[in-house]
Amino acid sequence: MAGAALVLGGGGITGAAWEIGMLAGLHAAGVDLSKADAVIGTSAGAIVGAQILSGVPIDELYSKQFRVPVGEVATRCPSRSGKGSSAAGFP
């Protein structure tokens, strides 16, 4: 892809998942943005940019979005009411 640049924005985990989904859809349609001359990203976009330049196929990066997280632990955080709440906002 000569003369092309890929610019990816932030958006946390949701933004990263959305960007990977879009890149996978474009790849399925024949547009391989991992071959861009420049890949620039902010926050989540920088992580996605690094992932697509790592050599891992976009289809594999996409399928990982549907796997159950391993090693993630919800943390109890104090709230104003004095009751704990998890980091995800669930009681």
Backbone as CSV, one residue per row, in Angstrom:
resi,resn,N_x,N_y,N_z,CA_x,CA_y,CA_z,C_x,C_y,C_z
1,MET,0.851,-1.161,0.000,0.000,0.000,0.000,0.903,1.232,0.000
2,ALA,1.302,1.658,-1.150,2.269,2.752,-1.285,1.645,4.092,-0.938
3,GLY,2.371,4.867,-0.129,1.962,6.218,0.194,0.790,6.317,1.153
4,ALA,0.470,5.248,1.836,-0.684,5.270,2.738,-0.234,5.345,4.185
5,ALA,-1.030,6.048,4.997,-0.794,6.105,6.433,-2.069,5.664,7.140
6,LEU,-1.905,4.967,8.240,-3.026,4.540,9.066,-2.940,5.311,10.376
7,VAL,-4.000,6.032,10.717,-4.036,6.808,11.950,-5.169,6.249,12.803
8,LEU,-4.816,5.815,14.025,-5.774,5.187,14.927,-5.938,6.039,16.180
9,GLY,-7.170,6.218,16.615,-7.454,7.038,17.785,-7.541,6.223,19.058
10,GLY,-7.847,6.896,20.147,-7.984,6.253,21.445,-9.371,5.683,21.634
11,GLY,-9.703,5.421,22.878,-11.035,4.910,23.171,-11.040,3.749,24.143
12,GLY,-9.913,3.529,24.788,-9.849,2.448,25.768,-10.042,1.091,25.141
13,ILE,-10.481,0.155,25.954,-10.647,-1.221,25.486,-11.729,-1.316,24.408
14,THR,-12.754,-0.464,24.520,-13.821,-0.465,23.510,-13.289,0.051,22.179
15,GLY,-12.507,1.110,22.235,-11.916,1.651,21.010,-10.982,0.665,20.337
16,ALA,-10.181,-0.042,21.143,-9.264,-1.042,20.580,-10.040,-2.161,19.902
17,ALA,-11.089,-2.643,20.551,-11.899,-3.711,19.964,-12.562,-3.237,18.669
18,TRP,-13.081,-2.009,18.684,-13.729,-1.463,17.490,-12.722,-1.337,16.347
19,GLU,-11.538,-0.818,16.647,-10.524,-0.637,15.606,-10.085,-1.983,15.025
20,ILE,-9.878,-2.972,15.882,-9.492,-4.297,15.387,-10.607,-4.888,14.530
21,GLY,-11.855,-4.689,14.949,-12.986,-5.163,14.145,-13.038,-4.503,12.780
22,MET,-12.829,-3.189,12.746,-12.820,-2.463,11.465,-11.675,-2.932,10.574
23,LEU,-10.486,-3.086,11.169,-9.333,-3.546,10.389,-9.560,-4.950,9.847
24,ALA,-10.197,-5.816,10.650,-10.494,-7.179,10.195,-11.500,-7.153,9.050
25,GLY,-12.515,-6.290,9.160,-13.504,-6.173,8.089,-12.891,-5.649,6.801
26,LEU,-12.040,-4.655,6.921,-11.365,-4.124,5.737,-10.429,-5.175,5.128
27,HIS,-9.742,-5.915,5.983,-8.843,-6.971,5.503,-9.634,-8.030,4.741
28,ALA,-10.801,-8.401,5.273,-11.654,-9.396,4.600,-12.131,-8.886,3.234
29,ALA,-12.242,-7.558,3.107,-12.660,-6.951,1.839,-11.487,-6.703,0.899
30,GLY,-10.269,-7.107,1.324,-9.107,-6.976,0.454,-8.227,-5.765,0.721
31,VAL,-8.506,-5.022,1.782,-7.699,-3.848,2.123,-6.822,-4.215,3.320
32,ASP,-5.526,-4.357,3.103,-4.603,-4.754,4.167,-3.841,-3.535,4.665
33,LEU,-4.347,-2.924,5.739,-3.737,-1.709,6.254,-2.480,-1.971,7.071
34,SER,-2.153,-3.232,7.322,-0.892,-3.528,8.013,0.303,-3.257,7.101
35,LYS,0.046,-3.012,5.842,1.112,-2.693,4.876,1.275,-1.193,4.657
36,ALA,0.601,-0.377,5.473,0.695,1.074,5.327,2.132,1.535,5.576
37,ASP,2.515,2.620,4.933,3.863,3.170,5.098,4.093,3.715,6.503
38,ALA,3.039,4.226,7.118,3.147,4.766,8.470,1.910,4.360,9.258
39,VAL,2.120,3.972,10.502,1.011,3.643,11.398,1.187,4.521,12.641
40,ILE,0.178,5.343,12.907,0.234,6.311,14.001,-0.977,6.076,14.887
41,GLY,-0.761,6.059,16.194,-1.884,5.834,17.090,-1.754,6.595,18.383
42,THR,-2.898,6.919,18.954,-2.972,7.563,20.258,-3.638,6.594,21.217
43,SER,-3.024,6.370,22.368,-3.596,5.543,23.423,-3.937,4.154,22.882
44,ALA,-5.220,3.779,22.893,-5.608,2.451,22.408,-5.170,2.250,20.950
45,GLY,-5.188,3.317,20.177,-4.765,3.222,18.778,-3.294,2.869,18.641
46,ALA,-2.467,3.328,19.580,-1.047,2.960,19.557,-0.873,1.475,19.841
47,ILE,-1.692,0.939,20.742,-1.626,-0.490,21.054,-2.083,-1.309,19.855
48,VAL,-3.181,-0.913,19.232,-3.669,-1.617,18.047,-2.645,-1.521,16.921
49,GLY,-2.056,-0.347,16.738,-1.027,-0.187,15.710,0.139,-1.133,15.925
50,ALA,0.584,-1.241,17.172,1.686,-2.163,17.483,1.265,-3.610,17.226
51,GLN,0.019,-3.931,17.552,-0.462,-5.294,17.330,-0.488,-5.650,15.844
52,ILE,-0.982,-4.746,15.013,-1.079,-5.107,13.596,0.288,-5.117,12.917
53,LEU,1.249,-4.394,13.470,2.602,-4.421,12.912,3.450,-5.552,13.487
54,SER,2.923,-6.284,14.463,3.681,-7.359,15.121,3.848,-8.594,14.258
55,GLY,3.077,-8.694,13.197,3.145,-9.882,12.352,2.057,-10.903,12.659
56,VAL,1.311,-10.694,13.747,0.187,-11.576,14.054,-0.915,-11.270,13.037
57,PRO,-1.452,-12.291,12.382,-2.507,-12.049,11.381,-3.710,-11.330,11.989
58,ILE,-4.302,-10.413,11.235,-5.439,-9.634,11.719,-6.596,-10.537,12.114
59,ASP,-6.778,-11.647,11.416,-7.856,-12.576,11.769,-7.648,-13.147,13.172
60,GLU,-6.406,-13.388,13.550,-6.102,-13.894,14.892,-6.331,-12.809,15.941
61,LEU,-5.911,-11.584,15.644,-6.163,-10.474,16.576,-7.660,-10.286,16.784
62,TYR,-8.427,-10.424,15.706,-9.876,-10.270,15.789,-10.495,-11.384,16.632
63,SER,-10.094,-12.614,16.396,-10.685,-13.730,17.140,-10.360,-13.653,18.629
64,LYS,-9.230,-13.062,18.988,-8.874,-12.906,20.401,-9.854,-11.994,21.132
65,GLN,-10.567,-11.129,20.414,-11.522,-10.224,21.041,-12.689,-10.983,21.681
66,PHE,-12.901,-12.233,21.265,-14.036,-13.010,21.746,-13.657,-14.027,22.810
67,ARG,-12.402,-14.102,23.151,-11.954,-15.048,24.173,-12.246,-14.517,25.569
68,VAL,-12.451,-15.452,26.498,-12.655,-15.081,27.895,-11.329,-14.557,28.445
69,PRO,-11.337,-13.391,29.110,-10.092,-12.849,29.659,-9.476,-13.808,30.684
70,VAL,-8.184,-13.927,30.630,-7.464,-14.789,31.566,-6.559,-13.912,32.421
71,GLY,-6.600,-14.100,33.721,-5.713,-13.370,34.609,-6.223,-12.014,35.042
72,GLU,-7.431,-11.619,34.615,-7.982,-10.336,35.046,-8.792,-10.557,36.312
73,VAL,-8.604,-9.682,37.278,-9.283,-9.807,38.557,-10.013,-8.508,38.858
74,ALA,-11.299,-8.608,39.193,-12.057,-7.417,39.591,-11.557,-6.967,40.960
75,THR,-11.444,-5.679,41.136,-10.932,-5.116,42.384,-12.051,-4.384,43.102
76,ARG,-12.105,-4.537,44.416,-13.091,-3.818,45.212,-12.552,-2.415,45.499
77,CYS,-13.362,-1.412,45.229,-12.969,-0.027,45.462,-13.965,0.603,46.424
78,PRO,-13.502,1.430,47.336,-14.445,2.094,48.243,-15.335,3.055,47.466
79,SER,-16.567,3.175,47.899,-17.486,4.115,47.261,-17.911,5.158,48.284
80,ARG,-18.635,6.159,47.868,-19.086,7.219,48.772,-20.006,6.675,49.862
81,SER,-20.762,5.643,49.521,-21.718,5.095,50.489,-21.022,4.244,51.555
82,GLY,-19.744,3.984,51.360,-19.019,3.154,52.304,-19.046,1.690,51.931
83,LYS,-19.911,1.331,50.991,-19.961,-0.039,50.510,-18.930,-0.187,49.398
84,GLY,-18.344,-1.329,49.302,-17.376,-1.556,48.226,-18.081,-1.767,46.915
85,SER,-17.397,-1.483,45.847,-17.902,-1.792,44.513,-16.717,-2.262,43.694
86,SER,-17.004,-3.053,42.694,-15.905,-3.562,41.879,-15.463,-2.497,40.908
87,ALA,-14.274,-2.696,40.343,-13.737,-1.744,39.372,-14.630,-1.649,38.155
88,ALA,-15.367,-2.729,37.860,-16.256,-2.731,36.693,-17.579,-2.043,36.996
89,GLY,-17.790,-1.622,38.243,-19.027,-0.924,38.596,-20.124,-1.844,39.075
90,PHE,-19.830,-3.114,39.255,-20.829,-4.057,39.716,-20.693,-4.241,41.220
91,PRO,-21.827,-4.428,41.928,-21.753,-4.613,43.386,-21.087,-5.912,43.775
